[in-house]
């Protein structure tokens, strides 16, 4: 039985490797692995070949709620950007805090965190605010290599930040854990580590800022744009989220997708310039298709791995590893698996790990938050390196990619240590859940 499952796993790995060798996308490579694993399992009757289409179709739907959250949140952020809100905020930070370096760096960090936190994708942060923030960091005298490093780390942390964390959502869906109580377990480490990153990498200055030239080079914003037009949509969103927690039996359960829709409509009404919402939504969804496809294929892969026994074998392998060695290997397995499988890493490696951590008395919510800090680091590793490549692109860094990646070593190391310690001492950190929403 075990040999049969190992053979099926080997077939899936070979299929994925061949697909990548043929330069297929990550989504098609994972689908190839799922289909090959299902066909290989059919020879042993698990699942029967006639049931293979059903398993693939069923596997495409478990994360439909995540897709809805991802789509509505990204459209919301696209409206904020199209209305001029992002450029207005960045210009304001440079105008008022160019001579207060620490405040400027922290505020720019928050600007990068917001889109990823609301959409669950660090790539969205870079696409929406990456260019203006990179320009602002450059005018603060930060070398382009360090600008790229800051954007990479902060964009990765933004994907782990609440309220939308796709890795955590996948883990919760696969382990029957409610996606609640993550606000502080995710938010506190992200803010601390993000602040550490921008201050360490952005402290060194080259030259002095020319405020007039900086403001001239930044994109113009509509004349009627103001701070309240930027902040009010976010207040609507957080107001609905908090109200549903304070009065759970009075306010109807809206859910994150509908709450994002309400915030998006508020931003659309308050926009100082006319926005064609149909065109904007179509273009946004078109950009999102690769990420949405990844989430669908992750469900297929997880379903086939469960039906063939591969998922059970991986779970058994995880619980068989020496605990101390497992803690050490987290620093390697999580980033590398993300670099190869993107969000699929959460389903394949994360779910068995959370089951195991539950069985030995660790606090699963804190463990999920900790693993969510490690996976974004893998978005700078080949073959995908999505956030890493985007960081280099929007910062206009022209040097070696590996030199850029090496410049992130200190925040990378600190994030890794913090994440592993959060897992080890998760039972002592459960107070973060009790205070969270």
C-alpha positions in Angstrom: 0.0 0.0 0.0 2.7 2.5 1.0 4.8 1.6 -2.1 1.8 2.2 -4.3 1.2 5.7 -2.8 5.0 6.5 -3.2 4.7 5.6 -6.9 1.7 7.9 -7.3 3.5 10.7 -5.6 6.6 10.2 -7.8 4.3 10.3 -10.9 2.9 13.6 -9.7 6.3 15.1 -9.1 7.6 13.9 -12.5 4.5 15.4 -14.2 5.0 18.7 -12.5 8.7 18.8 -13.4 8.0 17.9 -17.0 5.4 20.7 -17.3 7.8 23.2 -15.8 10.5 21.9 -18.2 8.2 22.7 -21.0 7.8 26.2 -19.6 4.1 25.8 -18.7 2.7 28.1 -16.1 2.5 27.1 -12.4 -1.3 26.6 -12.7 -0.9 24.2 -15.7 2.0 22.4 -14.0 -0.1 21.7 -10.9 -3.0 20.6 -13.0 -0.7 18.2 -14.9 0.4 16.8 -11.5 -3.2 16.4 -10.4 -4.3 14.7 -13.6 -1.2 12.4 -13.7 -1.7 11.5 -10.0 -5.4 10.7 -10.7 -4.6 8.5 -13.7 -1.8 6.7 -11.8 -4.1 6.1 -8.9 -6.8 4.8 -11.2 -4.5 1.8 -12.0 -4.9 0.8 -8.3 -8.6 1.7 -8.2 -8.1 4.9 -6.0 -9.9 6.7 -7.4 -11.5 4.6 -10.2 -10.9 6.1 -13.6 -14.6 6.9 -14.0 -14.5 9.0 -10.9 -11.5 11.0 -11.9 -13.5 13.8 -13.7 -15.8 14.1 -10.6 -12.8 14.5 -8.3 -11.3 17.2 -10.5 -14.6 19.1 -10.7 -15.3 18.8 -7.0 -11.8 20.0 -6.2 -12.3 23.2 -8.2 -14.9 24.5 -5.8 -13.8 24.2 -2.1 -12.1 27.6 -2.3 -14.9 29.5 -4.1 -15.4 31.7 -1.0 -11.7 32.7 -1.2 -12.0 33.5 -4.9 -15.0 35.8 -4.1 -13.0 37.6 -1.3 -10.0 37.9 -3.5 -11.9 39.3 -6.5 -14.1 41.8 -4.6 -11.1 43.1 -2.5 -9.0 43.6 -5.6 -11.7 45.5 -7.4 -12.1 47.7 -4.3 -8.4 48.5 -4.3 -8.4 49.1 -8.0 -11.2 51.7 -7.5 -9.1 53.4 -4.8 -6.1 53.5 -7.2 -8.1 54.7 -10.2 -9.7 57.5 -8.2 -6.2 58.9 -7.4 -6.3 57.9 -3.8 -3.0 56.0 -3.8 -1.0 58.8 -5.5 -2.6 61.4 -3.3 -1.5 59.5 -0.1 2.1 59.0 -1.4 2.4 62.6 -2.4 1.1 63.7 1.0 3.6 61.6 2.8 6.5 63.0 0.8 5.2 66.6 1.1 4.7 66.6 4.9 7.2 64.1 6.1 10.2 64.3 3.8 12.3 65.7 6.6 11.0 63.2 9.2 12.5 60.1 7.8 11.3 57.5 10.3 7.6 58.7 10.0 7.9 58.8 6.2 9.3 55.2 6.0 6.6 53.8 8.3 3.8 55.5 6.5 5.1 54.3 3.1 5.2 50.8 4.6 1.6 51.1 5.6 0.7 52.2 2.1 2.3 49.0 0.7 0.7 46.8 3.3 -2.9 47.9 2.7 -3.6 46.5 -0.8 -2.1 43.1 0.0 -3.8 43.0 3.4 -7.2 43.6 1.7 -6.6 41.2 -1.2 -4.3 38.5 0.2 -1.8 39.0 -2.6 1.5 40.8 -2.3 1.6 41.1 -6.1 -1.5 43.3 -6.0 0.3 45.7 -3.6 3.1 46.0 -6.0 0.8 46.5 -9.0 -1.4 49.1 -7.2 1.1 51.1 -5.2 4.6 49.7 -6.1 5.6 52.3 -8.6 4.7 55.5 -6.6 6.1 54.1 -3.4 9.4 53.0 -5.1 9.7 56.6 -6.5 9.1 58.0 -3.1 11.7 55.7 -1.5 14.2 56.7 -4.2 13.7 60.4 -3.4 14.4 59.6 0.2 17.9 58.6 -0.9 17.5 54.9 -0.7 19.5 52.9 -3.4 17.4 51.0 -5.9 18.6 47.6 -4.7 17.4 48.4 -1.2 14.2 49.8 -2.6 13.5 46.5 -4.3 14.4 44.6 -1.1 12.0 46.8 1.0 9.1 46.3 -1.5 9.7 42.5 -1.7 9.6 42.0 2.1 6.8 44.4 2.8 4.7 43.1 -0.1 5.2 39.6 1.2 4.1 40.7 4.7 1.1 42.4 3.2 -0.1 39.1 1.8 0.2 37.6 5.3 -1.5 40.6 7.0 -5.2 40.5 8.0 -8.1 40.7 7.1 -7.4 38.5 4.0 -4.7 35.8 4.2 -5.2 33.2 1.5 -2.7 30.7 3.1 -4.6 30.9 6.4 -7.9 30.6 4.6 -6.7 27.4 2.8 -5.4 26.0 6.0 -8.7 26.8 7.8 -10.8 25.2 5.0 -8.6 22.1 5.0 -8.6 21.6 8.8 -12.1 22.8 9.7 -10.8 25.7 11.8 -13.0 28.9 11.7 -11.2 31.8 10.0 -11.7 34.1 13.0 -9.3 35.5 15.6 -6.4 36.2 13.2 -6.4 40.0 13.4 -3.8 40.3 16.2 -1.9 37.0 15.6 -1.2 38.2 12.1 -1.3 42.0 12.5 1.1 42.4 15.4 4.0 40.4 13.8 3.5 42.0 10.4 3.6 45.5 11.7 6.7 44.9 13.9 8.6 43.0 11.2 7.6 45.5 8.6 8.7 48.4 10.7 12.0 46.6 11.4 12.5 46.0 7.6 11.9 49.6 6.4 14.1 51.1 9.2 17.0 48.7 8.7 17.0 48.7 4.9 15.9 52.3 4.5 18.0 54.0 7.1 21.0 54.6 5.0 20.6 57.7 2.8 22.4 58.8 -0.4 22.2 62.5 -1.1 19.4 64.9 0.0 15.8 65.1 -1.2 14.7 67.7 -3.8 11.1 68.1 -2.7 10.0 70.2 -5.7 11.5 67.7 -8.2 10.0 64.8 -6.3 6.5 66.2 -6.3 6.8 67.2 -10.0 7.9 63.7 -11.0 5.1 62.0 -9.1 1.7 61.3 -10.8 -0.8 64.1 -10.6 -4.0 63.6 -8.6 -7.5 65.1 -9.2 -7.9 68.5 -7.7 -10.9 67.5 -5.6 -9.2 64.5 -4.0 -8.9 64.8 -0.2 -8.0 62.6 2.8 -11.6 61.9 3.8 -12.3 60.5 0.3 -9.4 58.1 0.8 -10.2 57.0 4.3 -14.0 56.8 4.3 -14.2 53.6 2.2 -11.8 51.9 4.6 -13.8 53.1 7.6 -17.0 51.6 6.0 -15.2 48.2 5.6 -13.8 48.1 9.1 -17.0 49.4 10.5 -19.0 46.6 9.0 -16.4 44.0 10.2 -16.2 45.3 13.7 -20.0 45.9 14.0 -20.7 42.2 13.1 -18.3 41.1 15.9 -19.8 43.5 18.5 -23.5 42.8 17.7 -23.4 39.3 16.2 -27.1 38.6 16.8 -28.4 42.0 15.7 -26.5 42.7 12.4 -26.9 40.2 9.6 -23.8 38.1 8.6 -22.6 40.0 5.5 -19.3 38.1 4.9 -16.1 39.6 3.6 -17.1 39.7 -0.1 -20.2 41.8 0.6 -18.3 44.0 3.0 -15.7 44.7 0.3 -18.5 45.4 -2.2 -20.0 48.0 0.2 -16.5 49.6 0.6 -16.0 49.6 -3.2 -19.3 51.3 -3.8 -18.4 54.0 -1.2 -15.1 54.6 -3.0 -16.8 54.7 -6.4 -19.3 57.3 -5.2 -16.6 59.4 -3.5 -14.2 59.3 -6.4 -13.5 62.9 -7.7 -13.3 61.6 -11.2 -15.6 59.4 -13.3 -14.7 55.7 -13.3 -16.1 53.2 -15.7 -16.7 50.4 -13.2 -17.5 47.7 -15.8 -14.2 48.3 -17.7 -12.3 48.5 -14.4 -13.8 45.3 -13.1 -13.2 43.5 -16.4 -9.5 44.6 -16.5 -9.0 43.7 -12.9 -10.4 40.2 -13.2 -8.3 39.7 -16.3 -5.2 40.5 -14.3 -6.4 38.2 -11.5 -7.0 35.2 -13.7 -3.6 33.5 -13.1 -4.0 33.8 -9.3 -7.7 32.7 -9.4 -6.6 29.7 -11.6 -3.9 28.9 -9.0 -6.5 28.7 -6.2 -8.8 26.5 -8.4 -6.0 24.1 -9.3 -4.9 23.9 -5.6 -8.3 22.5 -4.8 -8.0 19.9 -7.6 -4.6 18.9 -6.5 -5.7 18.6 -2.8 -8.7 16.5 -3.9 -6.6 14.1 -5.9 -4.0 13.8 -3.2 -6.7 12.9 -0.7 -8.3 10.3 -3.0 -5.0 8.6 -3.9 -3.7 8.5 -0.3 -0.8 10.9 -1.1 -2.0 13.4 1.4 -2.2 10.8 4.1 1.4 9.7 3.3 2.7 13.3 3.6 0.8 13.7 6.9 2.4 10.5 8.3 5.8 11.7 7.1 5.4 15.0 8.9 4.4 13.4 12.3 7.3 11.0 12.0 10.0 13.7 11.9 11.8 14.6 15.1 10.1 17.6 16.5 13.2 19.7 16.9 14.3 18.9 13.4 10.8 19.8 12.1 11.0 23.2 13.7 14.4 23.8 12.0 13.1 22.5 8.6 10.2 24.9 8.6 12.6 27.7 7.7 13.5 25.7 4.5 10.4 23.7 3.6 7.9 26.6 3.7 9.7 29.1 1.5 10.9 26.5 -1.0 7.4 24.9 -1.3 5.9 28.4 -2.0 8.5 29.1 -4.6 7.5 25.9 -6.5 3.8 25.5 -5.7 2.7 29.1 -4.7 -0.6 28.7 -2.7 -0.6 25.0 -3.3 2.1 24.7 -0.6 -0.5 25.5 2.1 -2.7 22.6 1.0 0.1 20.1 0.5 2.4 20.8 3.5 0.5 23.2 5.7 -2.6 21.2 6.4 -0.7 18.1 7.6 1.5 20.3 9.7 -1.5 22.0 11.4 -3.1 18.6 12.2 0.2 17.5 13.8 0.6 20.7 15.8 -3.0 20.3 17.0 -2.2 16.8 18.1 0.8 17.8 20.3 -1.1 20.7 22.0 0.1 23.7 20.1 -2.4 26.6 19.4 -3.4 26.1 15.8 -4.4 29.7 15.0 -1.1 31.0 16.2 0.7 28.2 14.2 -1.2 29.2 11.0 -0.3 32.8 11.5 3.4 31.8 12.0 3.5 29.7 8.8 1.9 32.6 6.9 5.0 34.6 7.7 7.3 32.0 6.1 5.5 31.3 2.8 5.8 34.9 1.4 9.6 34.6 1.6 9.3 31.9 -1.1 7.7 34.3 -3.5 11.3 35.5 -4.2 12.6 32.1 -5.0 12.6 30.4 -8.5 10.8 29.1 -10.4 7.9 31.4 -9.7 9.5 34.3 -7.8 6.4 36.4 -8.5 6.8 39.1 -5.8 10.6 39.2 -6.3 10.4 39.8 -10.0 7.7 42.4 -9.6 9.7 44.2 -6.9 12.7 44.4 -9.2 10.5 45.6 -12.0 8.6 48.4 -10.2 11.8 49.7 -8.5 13.7 49.8 -11.8 16.6 47.9 -10.3 18.9 46.8 -13.1 21.5 44.7 -11.2 21.7 41.0 -10.5 18.5 39.4 -9.2 20.6 37.3 -6.7 22.3 40.4 -5.4 18.9 41.9 -4.8 17.8 38.8 -3.0 21.0 38.7 -0.9 20.2 42.2 0.3 17.1 40.9 2.0 19.0 38.5 4.3 18.6 40.3 7.6 14.8 40.8 7.5 14.5 37.4 6.0 16.4 35.9 8.9 14.5 37.9 11.6 11.1 36.9 10.0 12.2 33.2 10.0 13.2 33.3 13.6 10.0 35.1 14.7 7.8 32.6 12.8 9.5 29.5 14.2 9.4 30.9 17.8 5.7 31.7 17.3 5.1 28.0 16.5 7.2 26.7 19.4 5.6 29.1 21.9 2.1 29.2 20.3 0.3 28.0 23.4 1.7 30.9 25.3 0.6 33.4 22.7 -3.1 32.4 22.7 -3.9 35.7 24.4 -3.6 37.4 21.0 -6.6 35.3 19.9 -8.7 36.3 22.9 -8.1 40.0 22.2 -8.6 39.7 18.4 -11.7 40.1 16.3 
